[in-house]
Amino acid sequence: MVLLGAPGVGKGTQAEHLSKKYKCCQLSTGDVFRAAKSASSDAMTETMREAVERMKQGKLVSDETVVQIVRERYDCLTCGYGFLLDGFPRTVDQAKALEDMLAELGVSLDAVLNYTLDTDEVIRRLSGRRTCRACKATAHVIFNPPQVEGMCDKCGGELYQRDDDQPDAIRVRLKAYEDSTAPLADYYDRKGLLINISAEGSPDTVFGRTETLVDKRFF
């Protein structure tokens, strides 16, 4: 399965629930990139080194590089219990590359879960996030408030609002998503793979909807 949805809809949380429930291999390209930034150079492949270098320069990682990074994790794509892709594909071109890759591996895509949420609610969720300057842990002023206002529960460091969590910056991110990633929903809908799921409510509520629709599709 592939997970789609704008920033702030909770794809990562749903991916964790899905992976635990169905025993499938979860592959998050965002997690791969974050891990690569802190990894030693000799622990990275040439593809990862190229991706990290572009990120350091503030440049977008090319489609070809992202596809190759996923290809290097083919053991996840061929997992006997299935796979779950979060953060890839992000464009129609990447989706077509994924199809070719899966065909080479003798695997097919069975469903695409598209999480939807009102823009105002996405902004409310993301703009309430606070990050610790010291340990980088996160809190949320509404959903996960710190025990002491402005102070990290884990290390006591200062909590602050990152620039990309400001409402104006969030709108820019959402526009970028609409321009590049949202067309994937139409692409997969035409293939009969798309399952639209409302991301309104608590993570458990959303997973309840997800579980019902996934079970209906597969079982």
Buried (B, 14 or more C-beta within 10 A) or exposed (E): BBBBBBBBBBBBBBBBBBBEEBEBBBBBBEBBBEEBEEEEEEEBEEBBBBBBEBBEEEEEBEBEBBBBBBBBBBEBBBBEEBBBBBBBBBBBEBBBBBBEBBEEEEBEBEBBBBBBBEEEEBBBBBBBBBBBEEEEBBBBBEEEEBEEEEBBBBEEBEBEEEEEBBEEBBEEBBEEBEEEBBEBBEBBBEEEBBBEBBBBEEBEEBBEBBBEBBEEEEE
